[in-house]
Amino acid sequence: MDRRPSVSSTQTQASTSQPEFEDQIRDYRSSQRRRHNFQRRVNSLIRRNYREVLEEQLQPEQQLSISLRERANMVPAEALYASRSNTSQHRVYQHLSEEAISCLDEQQVDRPFIQPESYQALNRSGFRFIHIGLAQVRLQILHRRDEGTQALVIFRDNRWQNDQAIFATMEVDLSRGNHIIFIVPDTIMTLGDFYRHFQISIQTRGYTNLRNGEANLILTR
């Protein structure tokens, strides 16, 4: 039986390109949640087949099939949380980064979820803790479609030294060209632990005969 190599806590592999990233730290906007809930009620009234699950609200594959670099329109962060009376004490943090990576068979690529500059921006915000409400990864192949390639994506907290480190794993078929994976960790960390220990690990299958390339995947998170 073909067995995938076990996930290990290896050092971060060198990037094949400098990641492009952007960060946003903004006030909690209660109006975003009101608009989101109002639209849900409107959809219900006109009898649209609206399913109240996060996957349907995001519609990731529909959003990402338009362009190789299309960014999915996320549910407003405010809609992920219940209404609270003390929202003035909270901020919404959104991070986006993209880089080309090389990840072939028998290899594992480890990446922190945010960049050093992003961590510095969070530190300057004056906050000490972060609630990880939603984490999303997109993989885009840099070769022909339908080559029988697959990827295993692992979200983990590498403070743990055993299987407790794993938030979630998902194996995806890359035959269509791209795939998006998201999880809802619902976890609070210090900013330092989030930067140093909230990590993505990627393994692939089907690249045995790929050689001498600079990169085979675009990783967006």
Secondary structure as GFF3:
##gff-version 3
##sequence-region A 1 221
A	DSSP	beta_strand	20	27	.	.	.	ID=ss1
A	DSSP	alpha_helix	30	45	.	.	.	ID=ss2
A	DSSP	alpha_helix	54	58	.	.	.	ID=ss3
A	DSSP	alpha_helix	60	64	.	.	.	ID=ss4
A	DSSP	three_ten_helix	77	80	.	.	.	ID=ss5
A	DSSP	three_ten_helix	87	89	.	.	.	ID=ss6
A	DSSP	beta_strand	91	101	.	.	.	ID=ss7
A	DSSP	beta_strand	109	112	.	.	.	ID=ss8
A	DSSP	alpha_helix	116	124	.	.	.	ID=ss9
A	DSSP	beta_strand	129	132	.	.	.	ID=ss10
A	DSSP	beta_strand	135	141	.	.	.	ID=ss11
A	DSSP	beta_strand	150	157	.	.	.	ID=ss12
A	DSSP	three_ten_helix	163	165	.	.	.	ID=ss13
A	DSSP	beta_strand	166	173	.	.	.	ID=ss14
A	DSSP	beta_strand	178	183	.	.	.	ID=ss15
A	DSSP	beta_strand	187	190	.	.	.	ID=ss16
A	DSSP	alpha_helix	191	197	.	.	.	ID=ss17
A	DSSP	beta_strand	198	205	.	.	.	ID=ss18
A	DSSP	beta_strand	217	220	.	.	.	ID=ss19
###
